[in-house]
Amino acid sequence: SSGLQNQESWVRVLPPVLNNFRQKQMGIVKYSKESYDELVNKVSWPSWNELQNSAIVVSIASLIIAMVVFLMDISFENILNLFYKLLN
């Protein structure tokens, strides 16, 4: 067993490091229990239809952004090619 013994009363006294570790360990357990309780009982999760609609919106927005970046890339490539041809 870990701990120091007091010679007069023969009572085990936990070293501060071990006591601090146990407090942190209990804090982690408490945090985990509270987090689980919050996720299960307090969070309002979207329905399956809301989730599908959000996924569709995100997919369409991603495609639009990808097309805009692609068009900008092609435009800059053509502009730079024209600029380099004028330099030669």
C-alpha positions as CSV (number, residue, x, y, z in Angstrom):
1,S,0.0,0.0,0.0
2,S,1.1,3.5,-0.6
3,G,1.3,6.3,1.9
4,L,3.3,7.4,4.9
5,Q,2.7,6.2,8.4
6,N,2.6,8.6,11.3
7,Q,4.7,7.0,14.0
8,E,2.7,8.3,17.0
9,S,-0.8,7.4,15.9
10,W,0.0,4.7,13.3
11,V,-2.4,6.4,10.9
12,R,-1.6,6.3,7.2
13,V,-1.3,9.7,5.6
14,L,-1.5,10.0,1.8
15,P,1.3,11.9,0.2
16,P,0.1,15.2,-1.5
17,V,1.0,13.9,-4.9
18,L,-1.2,10.7,-4.6
19,N,-4.0,12.7,-3.0
20,N,-3.9,15.2,-5.9
21,F,-3.9,12.4,-8.4
22,R,-7.0,10.9,-6.8
23,Q,-8.8,14.3,-6.9
24,K,-8.0,14.6,-10.6
25,Q,-9.1,11.1,-11.2
26,M,-12.4,11.8,-9.5
27,G,-12.7,15.0,-11.5
28,I,-12.3,13.1,-14.8
29,V,-15.0,10.5,-13.7
30,K,-17.4,13.3,-12.7
31,Y,-16.7,15.2,-16.0
32,S,-17.4,12.0,-18.0
33,K,-20.6,11.3,-16.2
34,E,-21.8,14.9,-16.6
35,S,-20.9,14.9,-20.3
36,Y,-22.7,11.7,-21.0
37,D,-25.8,13.0,-19.1
38,E,-25.8,16.2,-21.1
39,L,-25.4,14.4,-24.5
40,V,-28.2,11.9,-23.7
41,N,-30.7,14.2,-21.9
42,K,-30.1,17.8,-22.7
43,V,-28.9,18.0,-26.3
44,S,-31.6,18.3,-29.0
45,W,-30.4,16.1,-31.9
46,P,-31.7,16.8,-35.4
47,S,-34.2,14.4,-36.9
48,W,-33.2,12.1,-39.8
49,N,-35.0,14.4,-42.3
50,E,-33.3,17.5,-41.0
51,L,-30.0,15.7,-41.2
52,Q,-30.5,14.7,-44.8
53,N,-31.6,18.2,-45.8
54,S,-28.6,19.7,-44.1
55,A,-26.3,17.2,-45.9
56,I,-27.8,18.1,-49.2
57,V,-27.4,21.9,-48.6
58,V,-23.7,21.3,-47.6
59,S,-23.1,19.2,-50.7
60,I,-24.6,21.7,-53.1
61,A,-22.7,24.6,-51.4
62,S,-19.4,22.6,-51.6
63,L,-20.0,22.0,-55.3
64,I,-20.7,25.6,-56.0
65,I,-17.6,26.7,-54.1
66,A,-15.5,24.1,-56.0
67,M,-16.8,25.4,-59.3
68,V,-16.0,29.0,-58.4
69,V,-12.4,28.0,-57.4
70,F,-12.0,26.0,-60.6
71,L,-13.2,29.0,-62.7
72,M,-10.8,31.3,-60.9
73,D,-8.0,28.9,-61.5
74,I,-8.7,28.6,-65.2
75,S,-9.1,32.4,-65.5
76,F,-5.8,33.1,-63.7
77,E,-4.0,30.5,-65.8
78,N,-5.2,32.2,-69.0
79,I,-4.4,35.7,-67.8
80,L,-0.9,34.6,-66.8
81,N,-0.3,32.8,-70.1
82,L,-1.4,35.9,-72.0
83,F,0.9,38.0,-69.8
84,Y,3.9,35.7,-70.4
85,K,3.3,35.7,-74.2
86,L,3.3,39.5,-74.2
87,L,6.7,39.5,-72.4
88,N,8.3,37.3,-75.1
